[in-house]
């Protein structure tokens, strides 16, 4: 257990950030799953900008790596083009 006030605060902060990051990462995965389920190209194209924005924000805040965000966007674009 931590012995300093600052270490206790750091534990509280990191726990709070962890919960926040897990929530947004899960939300992103759900959005990606919904896009992959789409069989209608128009609907998928409508969802894609929202997913793109979400991935960019998460990469900017280091919730996910920027290269992972790029790979997910690329894969989603290929999937839409294939429909």
C-alpha positions in Angstrom: 0.0 0.0 0.0 1.1 3.5 -0.7 2.7 5.5 2.1 2.5 9.1 0.6 -0.5 11.3 0.0 0.6 11.9 -3.6 0.9 8.1 -4.2 -2.7 7.6 -2.8 -3.9 10.4 -5.1 -2.1 8.8 -8.1 -3.9 5.5 -7.4 -7.3 7.2 -7.2 -6.6 9.1 -10.5 -5.3 6.0 -12.3 -8.4 4.0 -11.2 -10.7 6.7 -12.4 -8.9 7.0 -15.8 -8.9 3.2 -16.2 -12.7 3.1 -15.8 -13.1 6.0 -18.2 -10.8 4.4 -20.8 -12.5 1.0 -20.5 -15.9 2.6 -21.1 -14.9 4.4 -24.2 -12.9 1.5 -25.6 -15.9 -0.8 -25.1 -18.2 1.8 -26.8 -15.8 1.9 -29.8 -15.8 -1.9 -30.0 -19.6 -2.0 -30.0 -19.8 0.7 -32.7 -17.3 -1.3 -34.8 -19.3 -4.5 -34.3 -22.5 -2.8 -35.4 -20.8 -1.5 -38.5 -19.5 -5.0 -39.3 -23.0 -6.5 -38.9 -24.5 -4.0 -41.5 -25.5 -5.6 -44.7 -26.8 -2.4 -46.2 -24.1 -0.2 -47.8 -26.0 3.0 -47.2 -26.4 2.3 -43.5 -22.7 1.3 -43.2 -21.7 4.5 -44.9 -23.9 6.5 -42.5 -22.2 4.9 -39.5 -18.7 5.1 -40.8 -18.0 8.9 -40.1 -19.2 8.5 -36.5 -16.9 5.5 -36.0 -14.0 7.4 -37.6 -14.5 10.4 -35.3 -14.6 8.1 -32.3 -11.4 6.3 -33.3 -9.6 9.6 -33.9 -10.6 10.9 -30.5 -9.6 7.8 -28.7 -6.2 7.8 -30.5 -5.7 11.4 -29.6 -6.3 10.8 -26.0 -4.1 7.6 -26.0 -6.9 5.3 -25.1 -5.9 3.2 -28.2 -2.7 3.4 -30.2 -2.9 5.7 -33.3 -1.8 2.9 -35.6 -4.6 0.7 -34.2 -7.1 3.4 -35.0 -5.7 3.7 -38.5 -5.9 -0.1 -39.0 -9.5 -0.2 -37.8 -10.6 2.7 -40.0 -8.9 1.1 -43.0 -10.5 -2.2 -42.4 -13.9 -0.6 -41.9 -13.5 1.3 -45.2 -12.5 -1.9 -47.0 -15.5 -3.7 -45.6 -17.9 -0.9 -46.8 -16.3 -0.9 -50.3 -16.9 -4.7 -50.5 -20.6 -4.3 -49.7 
